[in-house]
Amino acid sequence: MMMTDETRSSREPVSVPPAVERQIDENLKLLYQQQLQDDLPDSLKALVEKLRAKDQKR
């Protein structure tokens, strides 16, 4: 798709009303709240342990 002046997004900051900003914040917190409470998968825990052990050898 060719970008024209009319379709090109501006690099200037967009002003968002405070109420909308608060709603976005609340929605993001709700979305990620469960993921923050979940444990890491076993494979990722093992990787972290390996990296910590390797770092301690230095």
One Martini backbone bead per residue (centre of mass of N, CA, C, O) as a GRO file, in nm:
protein
   58
    1MET     BB    1   0.094   0.037   0.025
    2MET     BB    2   0.060   0.362  -0.042
    3MET     BB    3   0.182   0.649   0.096
    4THR     BB    4   0.022   0.933   0.199
    5ASP     BB    5  -0.052   1.220   0.351
    6GLU     BB    6  -0.334   1.101   0.445
    7THR     BB    7  -0.209   0.805   0.561
    8ARG     BB    8   0.006   0.915   0.723
    9SER     BB    9   0.156   0.904   1.012
   10SER     BB   10   0.214   1.082   1.280
   11ARG     BB   11   0.481   1.186   1.510
   12GLU     BB   12   0.292   1.324   1.678
   13PRO     BB   13   0.146   1.365   1.955
   14VAL     BB   14  -0.139   1.240   2.113
   15SER     BB   15  -0.425   1.349   2.257
   16VAL     BB   16  -0.552   1.213   2.561
   17PRO     BB   17  -0.791   1.169   2.753
   18PRO     BB   18  -0.789   1.087   3.081
   19ALA     BB   19  -1.023   0.878   3.074
   20VAL     BB   20  -0.898   0.704   2.849
   21GLU     BB   21  -0.629   0.645   2.988
   22ARG     BB   22  -0.753   0.496   3.232
   23GLN     BB   23  -0.896   0.273   3.069
   24ILE     BB   24  -0.646   0.156   2.943
   25ASP     BB   25  -0.500   0.085   3.205
   26GLU     BB   26  -0.717  -0.108   3.316
   27ASN     BB   27  -0.722  -0.307   3.076
   28LEU     BB   28  -0.423  -0.391   3.092
   29LYS     BB   29  -0.429  -0.498   3.379
   30LEU     BB   30  -0.642  -0.718   3.328
   31LEU     BB   31  -0.494  -0.868   3.100
   32TYR     BB   32  -0.208  -0.913   3.283
   33GLN     BB   33  -0.273  -1.027   3.566
   34GLN     BB   34  -0.266  -1.335   3.515
   35GLN     BB   35   0.026  -1.354   3.402
   36LEU     BB   36   0.160  -1.251   3.670
   37GLN     BB   37   0.052  -1.512   3.841
   38ASP     BB   38   0.189  -1.699   3.674
   39ASP     BB   39   0.391  -1.941   3.613
   40LEU     BB   40   0.656  -2.065   3.493
   41PRO     BB   41   0.770  -2.263   3.285
   42ASP     BB   42   0.980  -2.525   3.318
   43SER     BB   43   1.171  -2.453   3.082
   44LEU     BB   44   1.227  -2.163   3.184
   45LYS     BB   45   1.334  -2.233   3.463
   46ALA     BB   46   1.576  -2.398   3.361
   47LEU     BB   47   1.712  -2.170   3.207
   48VAL     BB   48   1.753  -1.980   3.445
   49GLU     BB   49   1.928  -2.172   3.609
   50LYS     BB   50   2.158  -2.197   3.402
   51LEU     BB   51   2.228  -1.895   3.390
   52ARG     BB   52   2.294  -1.861   3.690
   53ALA     BB   53   2.519  -2.072   3.703
   54LYS     BB   54   2.698  -1.940   3.487
   55ASP     BB   55   2.725  -1.664   3.636
   56GLN     BB   56   2.863  -1.782   3.902
   57LYS     BB   57   3.135  -1.880   3.752
   58ARG     BB   58   3.257  -1.580   3.702
   0.00000   0.00000   0.00000
